[in-house]
Amino acid sequence: MKPKPDEIEIESGRDASGNVSQQDVATVVASLEPDQLASAKARSHCPRRQLTRTEMFLFWALRLYLIFTLAVVMYQIWTVAR
């Protein structure tokens, strides 16, 4: 027979393993008013992560690749339209 959850588990929304499900979190977030949601997000703010030199290089390389690819696509559109 499965034991009944105690009041603390019921109030915290946790299951027997102690985890809160994604569905429970989504339900709570959906039920908050905009100002309550903004306040909750401000309290649980996580600062930006400091990137290493390698990660910065990779992100800049991806940006340059995107610009190059965009230029190629624009050139192709321009040549077809002529």
Secondary structure, 3 states (H helix, E strand, C coil): CCCCCCHHHHHHCCCCCCCCCHHHHHHHHHHCCHHHHHHHHHHCCCCCCCCCHHHHHHHHHHHHHHHHHHHHHHHHHHHHHC
